[in-house]
Each structure stands twice: as structure tokens, then as C-alpha cells.
């Protein structure tokens, strides 16, 4: 009985640690990396359910990120911010590639 109490306490502490870890992360890519690390070591059903809910939250945040990138593109597509040392055309290409990278990098991690 005492063993089960200690296990339940340990699970609660671990779940709290997982939650605080995800709260402190700002990017979707880092959240996905952390999620994959936790999935590889956490095998209890209660903890797996919590990680699955984290995945849906990350996916929702990715949708928000997509909308932000789209709004940024629409706002700045005629006059994008470019570096001082780049010609206008290559600056525009660099800017658009950075936006594309913001979209594709998390998607590649979702596929894993």
C-alpha cells in the first residue's frame, strides 16, 4: 500500500514537471522535441494521456502560428523587411524562405 502511495506521488510530481516544462517553452519545434523525449521515457497510462493532450495543444498552437505567418505575409508582401546588405530581389527571396521555414520545420517534426 505504501509503495502505491509513493508511486502515485511520484506520478503527480512527474506530471507537474511535464506541465511546467511545456509552459516555459516558446516555440512549437522545441515543444515537439520535448514531447518526443518525454514519450520515449514515460510509459504509464496516466502520463501518456497527459502527453497526448499536450500534442493536441501543440497542434492548435501550430494552427495559430500558421495564421500569424499568413497575416505577416499579407501585410509585408509588397514591402518585406530585408537586410541592409542584400539586393531587393534576393532580400525578398530570403524573407519568403524564412517564412516558409517557420511553417515547414514544425510540420516535419509532426510527421515524425
Backbone bond lengths (Angstrom), bond angles and torsions (degrees), N, CA, C in turn:
res aa  C-N    CA-C-N  psi(-1)  N-CA   C-N-CA  omega(-1)  CA-C   N-CA-C  phi
1 X - - - 1.448 - - 1.532 109.53 -
2 X 1.319 115.61 -45.26 1.464 119.62 -179.37 1.530 110.83 -63.59
3 X 1.321 116.29 -35.86 1.460 121.02 177.99 1.529 110.68 -61.94
4 X 1.331 116.86 -44.76 1.459 121.05 179.64 1.527 111.72 -63.85
5 X 1.316 117.05 -35.29 1.458 120.92 177.36 1.528 110.08 -65.36
6 X 1.314 116.37 -42.42 1.463 120.45 178.54 1.537 111.27 -65.77
7 X 1.301 116.60 -39.08 1.466 120.73 178.25 1.529 110.36 -64.88
8 X 1.316 116.82 -43.66 1.468 120.33 178.67 1.532 110.59 -63.33
9 X 1.326 116.71 -40.53 1.465 120.52 177.55 1.525 110.50 -64.20
10 X 1.312 116.63 -42.07 1.458 121.18 178.31 1.531 111.27 -63.27
11 X 1.327 116.77 -41.20 1.460 120.59 177.15 1.527 111.22 -61.90
12 X 1.322 116.17 -42.45 1.466 119.54 178.93 1.526 111.43 -63.49
13 X 1.314 116.77 -42.00 1.461 120.06 178.00 1.524 111.50 -64.74
14 X 1.317 115.50 -41.30 1.457 120.21 179.42 1.527 111.32 -65.71
15 X 1.311 116.16 -40.33 1.462 120.29 178.01 1.530 110.44 -65.01
16 X 1.314 117.25 -39.40 1.463 120.97 176.64 1.529 110.38 -64.11
17 X 1.326 117.02 -41.68 1.462 121.07 178.07 1.525 110.91 -62.03
18 X 1.320 117.46 -43.43 1.464 121.45 178.84 1.530 110.23 -61.90
19 X 1.322 116.45 -45.25 1.468 120.08 -179.64 1.521 111.97 -62.61
20 X 1.321 117.55 -44.92 1.465 119.54 179.84 1.519 111.55 -68.67
21 X 1.322 117.27 -31.06 1.466 119.97 176.78 1.514 111.07 -64.35
22 X 1.320 117.33 -41.89 1.456 120.56 -179.58 1.525 112.09 -72.82
23 X 1.319 117.69 -28.91 1.454 120.00 179.26 1.523 111.92 -69.46
24 X 1.317 117.24 -28.36 1.456 120.18 -175.80 1.529 113.17 -87.56
25 X 1.317 118.36 -6.24 1.464 121.58 -177.51 1.518 109.74 -91.91
26 X 1.342 115.89 135.67 1.453 120.48 -176.77 1.514 114.49 -99.78
27 X 1.311 118.84 -23.89 1.465 119.14 -175.29 1.524 111.56 -109.45
28 X 1.297 114.60 154.21 1.460 121.10 -179.66 1.532 110.38 -69.75
29 X 1.315 116.87 -38.91 1.466 120.51 179.79 1.521 111.62 -60.41
30 X 1.334 116.42 -45.07 1.453 119.31 178.98 1.535 111.25 -67.48
31 X 1.307 116.69 -34.94 1.464 119.75 177.31 1.524 110.96 -63.26
32 X 1.323 116.50 -41.97 1.460 119.90 178.94 1.532 111.92 -66.83
33 X 1.326 116.75 -39.05 1.465 119.18 176.85 1.525 111.23 -62.47
34 X 1.325 116.06 -44.32 1.461 120.25 178.87 1.526 110.85 -64.31
35 X 1.313 117.17 -40.87 1.458 121.18 178.60 1.524 110.90 -60.64
36 X 1.319 117.04 -44.00 1.464 120.16 178.96 1.525 111.68 -64.33
37 X 1.327 116.53 -37.75 1.466 119.38 177.75 1.523 111.06 -65.36
38 X 1.331 116.57 -43.41 1.456 119.67 179.44 1.529 111.12 -67.04
39 X 1.325 117.71 -37.61 1.464 119.78 -179.65 1.521 111.67 -64.48
40 X 1.310 116.00 -30.90 1.466 117.92 -178.32 1.530 112.23 -74.46
41 X 1.337 117.73 -22.43 1.464 118.60 -177.34 1.526 113.81 -110.51
42 X 1.318 118.33 -19.15 1.469 120.52 -177.78 1.519 109.88 -99.40
43 X 1.323 116.16 116.88 1.456 120.20 -175.68 1.530 113.49 -118.04
44 X 1.299 118.40 0.34 1.468 121.12 179.04 1.527 108.48 -76.33
45 X 1.331 116.26 143.92 1.463 120.94 -176.50 1.523 112.90 -61.51
46 X 1.318 117.07 -40.73 1.462 119.48 -178.31 1.523 111.03 -65.86
47 X 1.323 117.06 -36.83 1.461 120.63 179.54 1.519 111.09 -74.98
48 X 1.321 117.81 -34.75 1.460 121.08 177.03 1.525 110.64 -64.41
49 X 1.321 116.96 -38.89 1.473 120.10 178.54 1.517 110.47 -63.46
50 X 1.326 116.73 -39.46 1.459 120.58 177.62 1.521 110.79 -65.33
51 X 1.325 117.48 -39.21 1.462 120.71 178.39 1.522 111.36 -67.77
52 X 1.323 117.15 -35.73 1.464 119.87 176.54 1.523 111.26 -64.26
53 X 1.325 116.50 -37.12 1.471 118.62 177.10 1.525 110.12 -68.52
54 X 1.325 117.31 -32.97 1.473 120.54 176.06 1.527 110.28 -63.68
55 X 1.316 116.88 -37.10 1.465 120.56 179.41 1.523 110.74 -62.71
56 X 1.320 117.27 -41.48 1.456 119.21 179.59 1.536 110.83 -68.26
57 X 1.325 117.06 -33.95 1.463 120.35 176.37 1.526 110.27 -66.97
58 X 1.329 116.66 -42.86 1.459 120.55 178.51 1.525 110.12 -62.91
59 X 1.319 116.90 -41.58 1.461 120.59 179.36 1.526 110.93 -64.15
60 X 1.316 117.24 -39.62 1.472 121.39 176.11 1.533 110.35 -62.99
61 X 1.331 116.58 -43.38 1.465 120.32 178.60 1.532 111.40 -64.63
62 X 1.313 116.33 -32.45 1.461 120.05 176.38 1.531 110.40 -65.54
63 X 1.310 117.18 -39.08 1.466 120.51 176.01 1.519 111.18 -61.83
64 X 1.308 116.74 -40.24 1.462 120.95 177.03 1.527 110.14 -64.55
65 X 1.331 116.27 -41.73 1.464 121.10 177.94 1.528 111.01 -61.40
66 X 1.324 117.05 -40.50 1.467 120.49 177.40 1.526 111.17 -61.31
67 X 1.320 116.15 -42.87 1.462 119.37 178.27 1.523 111.47 -64.21
68 X 1.331 117.15 -38.49 1.461 120.39 178.79 1.525 111.36 -66.02
69 X 1.326 117.05 -40.86 1.461 120.53 178.09 1.526 109.74 -65.20
70 X 1.314 117.46 -40.31 1.461 120.36 178.50 1.522 111.07 -63.57
71 X 1.328 117.20 -44.03 1.460 120.44 178.64 1.525 111.15 -64.54
72 X 1.314 116.98 -39.93 1.457 121.14 177.97 1.524 110.40 -63.64
73 X 1.309 116.57 -42.14 1.456 120.67 178.28 1.524 110.62 -62.90
74 X 1.315 116.69 -48.34 1.467 120.29 -179.00 1.525 111.44 -62.29
75 X 1.308 116.74 -35.64 1.461 121.19 -177.63 1.529 111.63 -73.43
76 X 1.335 116.84 -38.90 1.453 120.18 -171.63 1.524 115.07 -112.14
77 X 1.312 118.58 9.82 1.461 119.21 -173.66 1.530 113.25 -67.22
78 X 1.324 118.89 -27.58 1.461 120.30 179.93 1.529 112.72 -87.32
79 X 1.321 116.57 -19.91 1.459 120.98 179.18 1.539 109.48 -146.66
80 X 1.334 117.17 69.15 1.468 119.15 -175.91 1.524 111.88 -72.10
81 X 1.324 116.29 152.38 1.462 119.32 175.57 1.532 109.89 -72.83
82 X 1.310 116.17 127.32 1.468 120.23 179.79 1.523 109.03 -128.58
83 X 1.307 115.42 158.61 1.460 121.25 179.28 1.524 110.14 -68.16
84 X 1.310 115.72 155.10 1.468 120.49 -178.13 1.515 112.50 -64.30
85 X 1.289 117.91 -32.58 1.455 120.28 -173.65 1.530 113.93 -91.82
86 X 1.308 118.90 7.50 1.463 121.30 -179.45 1.523 110.70 -106.08
87 X 1.333 116.15 141.36 1.471 118.86 171.58 1.532 109.67 -66.15
88 X 1.319 117.57 158.54 1.471 119.89 -174.58 1.530 115.00 -56.28
89 X 1.312 117.58 -44.35 1.467 119.90 -176.07 1.524 110.78 -68.05
90 X 1.315 117.31 -48.36 1.460 118.86 179.96 1.530 110.90 -68.58
91 X 1.320 117.84 -29.93 1.463 121.07 174.60 1.513 111.37 -64.48
92 X 1.330 116.52 -41.80 1.471 120.88 177.13 1.529 111.11 -63.93
93 X 1.319 115.89 -40.50 1.462 119.91 179.58 1.530 110.03 -66.05
94 X 1.318 116.99 -43.30 1.462 121.01 178.88 1.518 110.92 -61.55
95 X 1.322 116.37 -44.06 1.470 121.25 179.25 1.526 110.46 -60.67
96 X 1.335 116.79 -45.46 1.470 119.28 -178.46 1.536 111.19 -68.16
97 X 1.319 117.37 -33.64 1.467 119.93 177.82 1.525 111.40 -68.28
98 X 1.327 116.52 -34.88 1.466 119.09 176.24 1.526 110.72 -65.17
99 X 1.313 116.34 -40.20 1.473 119.11 176.73 1.521 110.88 -63.63
100 X 1.322 115.93 -42.69 1.460 120.36 178.85 1.524 110.92 -63.10
101 X 1.313 116.90 -39.15 1.466 120.43 178.64 1.524 111.20 -64.35
102 X 1.336 117.11 -37.24 1.466 120.33 177.39 1.522 111.47 -61.82
103 X 1.322 116.41 -28.10 1.464 120.96 -179.90 1.529 110.94 -86.18
104 X 1.329 116.69 -45.18 1.465 120.46 -171.07 1.531 114.27 -76.72
105 X 1.312 117.88 -34.72 1.468 119.99 -175.44 1.526 112.35 -59.01
106 X 1.342 119.70 -50.47 1.473 118.15 176.74 1.531 112.74 -64.71
107 X 1.336 116.87 -33.98 1.468 119.16 -178.55 1.529 110.56 -64.11
108 X 1.310 117.31 -37.93 1.468 120.12 177.59 1.522 110.24 -64.26
109 X 1.317 116.74 -36.51 1.462 119.53 178.61 1.522 111.95 -73.56
110 X 1.348 117.42 -31.07 1.465 119.77 174.79 1.525 110.36 -63.41
111 X 1.323 116.67 -35.74 1.459 120.50 -178.66 1.522 111.97 -65.88
112 X 1.340 116.76 -31.39 1.460 119.85 179.19 1.502 108.95 -69.36
